[in-house]
């Protein structure tokens, strides 16, 4: 399977929040920026890593 085909396969499995982060990354790469700083600062990424999406409380609740 070629890289574009693999990428399309992965994309089909992502939810809208994940797609938003991926879109930010793709646009940054397309513009020639190799840094991910703009991705880390993006609204979608901040939502993704927010305390509302923190799974550690659930995972370590028994400890």
Buried (B, 14 or more C-beta within 10 A) or exposed (E): EEEEEEEEEEEEEEEEEBEBBBEBBBEBEEEEEEEBEBBEEBEBBEEBEEEEEEEEEEEEEEE
